[in-house]
Every structure is written in C-alpha cells, then in structure tokens.
C-alpha cells in the first residue's frame, strides 16, 4: 500500500481520519494511530513487523536503563550496546546479501539463490535512524525516555513517515505524542500539502520517470549525447519531485493528525554551491548526520585537514546508508569531495562568481552526481558520463523524440517552474492585498479551494491511467 494509490487515498486514510476524530482523548487516538501504522506496514512487510516490534521493545528497555544508570561509563556502555544492536539489524537486512555474494565472488564460487534470504524491509534505514535518534537524545538528556512502549512504537512506526521519512527526532516528537493541537486551519493546510505532494508525484515525477528509466537502461552502444542529457534532466526532476512529493504528503498527513514535522526540502535546485545544496536537500538526513556523526567527530573545530576527513567520513556513510552499492558510495564521496573543495581557495573562487554562474555550477555538479546515483553499476555510470561529454553514439541510434514527447516536455517545464519558490512570494502579495478586505479574502479562499480540487482530480485522472510506480526512497 503506497500513498499514491486509490486504496490508501479512498479507504485507509479516510477510515483512519474518521475514527481518529471520533475518539476522545490523545491516548485513545495514539492507540489508533499505532494500530493503523502496524496495519499499513504489515500490508507490504508482514514478515518484519514482529522483528521491528522486538526492536522497539529492546530500545525502550535500553533507554529506561540509560536514564537509571548513575555512572558515565555505564551510560556510555548502554548507548554503545544500543547503537551496535540497531546498526547490526540494519547491516543484516541491508548489507548481508551483498557481503556474502562478494565473498563468494572472491572465492570463485557462484552466489546461490539461498543467499537472498535477507530481504530488505521497507524503510529499514529510516526506522534505524529513528531508533538511534531516540537513544542518543535520551543519552544527551535532550528528552526523557518514553514512559510507555506504545509511545516509542508510535514514534518509530507512525505511518506517514515510516517508509521514507522525514527522519524525525525524538526530542521534537515526544511532546507531540503526549499533547498536540488540532484546528480546522491546520487540517486544511495538511490537506493542501497532501494534494501538492500527490501532484508532484503523479503529474511530474511519474511522467519524467518513464524516459529516465528507458534512457538509463540503454546499452552504451545505443546512447546518444542528446538522449543522455534528456535522461539526466528527467531523473534530476524525478528524484526531487518523487521524494519531496512523498515528504509533502507525509507532512500534510501529520498536520491532519495534529503533528508538525520538519521541512525536508527547501528548493534544492536553487542552490549556489554544494554546501548550499545540502542545506536544502533531504534536510532531515543531512542534519541527522551533522548532529549525530559530524559534530561528534569534531566538526570543523580541529583544523582544515581534520574537517575534510570528517566531511568525507560523513558522506561515505551517507552514500552507504542509501545502499550496498559502489555507485552510492562513490556518489557520497563525490559530494564530500566538493564540500571539502568549497572550504579551500576553490570555494572562494565560486563565491566570487556571478550568481547565475554559481547556480549553474551547483546544478551541474548535482546533476552529474545523480548519474552516479541512478546507474546500475560504476562502468554503466562511466559510459553514461562519456555520452554526456559528447562521446555518445549517433543521434539516430535512438531517436531523441522517442523519449522527448510533448507530455514529457510539459512535465519538464512544470518541474523546472515548480523547482523555484514563485508561489510563496505570490501568497505574501495576495495576503497583503487582501488585508482588511473581507471580499478579497473570501475570493482567495475560494480560488485556493478550487485549485486544490482541480489538482487533486487531475492527479487522480493521471493515476487511473498510470502503471504501478512506487516512491524511489521506498527501497532505502
């Protein structure tokens, strides 16, 4: 069951919302949300629900022991045990198969189907980072441990963010689990955010996903330079609107249940440096690595050389977090290298360039990185980069217009427009113009409502004619 499906939008979500609003009190509502979240996860990963519930209980017990431990050494020992246990679960689920198959390859044996025993649970990386955040926040005394296992289970399993984030902090979520505010305005804002995220996914991401998948699957002998650039542009838009669309839907649903989640994207393709990009892209992940890895390593407090090493370590782990593939690791190190370079004289040169050139520099670096991220393997990425550089095959090998259909071009145009923050200034101007003018305010409200309805039904129409296409970050 995925967010962008009729089953979820017309049965699961309305049923949970209706029951939620009929129940009295926060505790009863929390029990409902936990049960709904377990059903949501079990729909696609029934075999792992028990495993993850055991993980919740272990983390609950460790955190309570952590609070009751009087000595610093004892606290560190409990934290180390919890971190090791959570990382072990992630490692077995995510990296055991590649490690075993790699060892068999080195030994000359062929990998057997039996070594696919460790299947990858949906959202295991996000689940693990929530668990680590919980233990570390309790250790640092940012927030007390959960008073009841159900509170921790809701934090870990809450269905809007369980599969693909945003990565929430226990210190931010714990007060909201105990008490949160509900209002019609907040609910309406959540609906608008949900519909906007659905439109991002269905109307833009899914449309450009088809040519991106087709072009990236072409053999090197059939990849022309024009096709390669089109595929890179399409994937650049696909991954942003797919993932930010999911985040918008998650935040919208959170608001509908009274929760506030952190923003996960701030127009990343407007960045003027790679440093700026990572302040805007997947903010919950980048700040997680900053607070729980980069700062404990020393951050930028131990000199330039140590800062560079810390950055490379963080982005090596960031790449590895996405999957046990050399392409992910190289993608992470690639971004880490540019972050190191931007702290040298190179960064000063970039900062002095005209704004347009800074923007083009950042965009080109990011888009090139997406080739590494999307390619099936490193040789495939190298072939693709060669095609981008003009070493592709004849233009007629795969006719460009086979992929650049009018619908795809319209989606690229819409995606480019929606990658810029034009909507926020327009809203501010309309609000200023409507101040003290009730008729104008009513007109704006009607126009926004009509716009949301049109967007929703247009997304549904697109969804009805589309094939199954899950969110990209479901596999992480």
Number of C-alpha atoms within 10 A of each C-alpha: 15 18 21 23 17 14 12 15 14 10 11 16 14 12 13 18 15 10 12 19 11 10 13 9 11 15 15 12 19 20 16 18 21 22 18 20 22 21 17 22 22 15 13 14 14 14 12 17 18 12 11 19 16 12 20 22 15 15 25 24 15 19 25 16 16 23 14 11 14 10 10 10 10 14 19 14 13 18 22 13 13 22 19 13 17 19 17 14 17 21 17 14 17 22 20 19 21 16 15 15 17 15 14 14 12 10 9 9 11 12 16 10 7 8 14 14 10 13 14 20 23 19 18 23 28 25 27 22 24 25 25 23 21 27 27 21 19 21 20 9 12 13 18 18 27 21 10 9 17 18 21 25 23 24 26 27 26 21 24 21 25 26 26 24 27 27 26 23 21 27 17 14 18 19 11 16 20 12 13 12 11 13 12 9 11 19 18 15 16 25 20 23 23 27 22 21 26 28 27 27 30 23 22 28 30 28 22 30 21 17 22 24 14 12 24 22 13 16 11 17 13 17 27 27 22 18 30 25 18 22 26 24 19 27 26 26 27 27 21 24 28 25 25 26 27 31 26 28 28 26 28 28 26 22 24 23 23 18 19 19 22 14 16 22 22 19 17 22 23 18 22 22 23 26 18 15 21 19 19 20 20 23 20 21 19 19 15 18 18 16 14 15 17 21 13 11 19 13 18 16 10 11 10 13 10 15 19 19 16 23 24 22 18 22 24 20 18 21 24 20 21 18 18 17 17 16 25 27 21 19 24 25 22 20 23 25 17 20 21 21 15 18 14 12 10 12 17 12 11 18 15 10 13 10 12 9 14 19 18 16 17 23 21 11 15 21 18 20 21 19 26 25 22 20 18 16 14 17 13 20 21 15 18 29 20 17 21 22 12 12 14 22 17 14 14 10 13 18 15 16 9 9 20 18 12 10 13 19 16 15 21 23 13 15 22 13 12 15 17 14 12 10 10 10 10 11 12 11 10 14 14 11 12 16 10 10 10 10 10 15 16 12 12 16 12 12 12 13 14 12 12 19 14 13 18 18 13 15 21 20 13 16 21 11 8 12 9 11 16 16 22 15 17 19 16 17
